[in-house]
Amino acid sequence: MPRRVRPPVDSDEHAVLDVIHARDVADLGVPDFTLDDLRADWTGAGIDLEHDARVAVGAGGAVRAYAILLGDDAVVCVHPDAEGDGNGTVLRRWAEARAAERGTAVLRQF
């Protein structure tokens, strides 16, 4: 299980991007997301980063997984090295609960 789940802060952006890139490489063979894309998500209309995103932090404070709610979409990314540690499950459950708080009737998960 992740040691801690918390909202991301600006200084996490490179660590979060590293998780996203590692997931992209594992799933797609190449990364297809940029730092500008991440910043756009974090500052997009209707996003309250403190309430609408989370990182799962492992031993030593390393970001192991990331989740964000973008409208009615939940995006959950787990670093391939952290698969099977419960990070995805914890973040998926958080996303579902947060979406329900926001009144989302149908949540698409990616």
Buried (B, 14 or more C-beta within 10 A) or exposed (E): EBEEBBEBEEEBBEBBBBBBBBBBEEEEEEBEBEEEEBEEBBEEEEBEBEEBBBBBBBEEEBBBBBBBBBBEBBBBBBBEEBBEBBBBBBBBEBBBEBBEEBEBEEBEEE
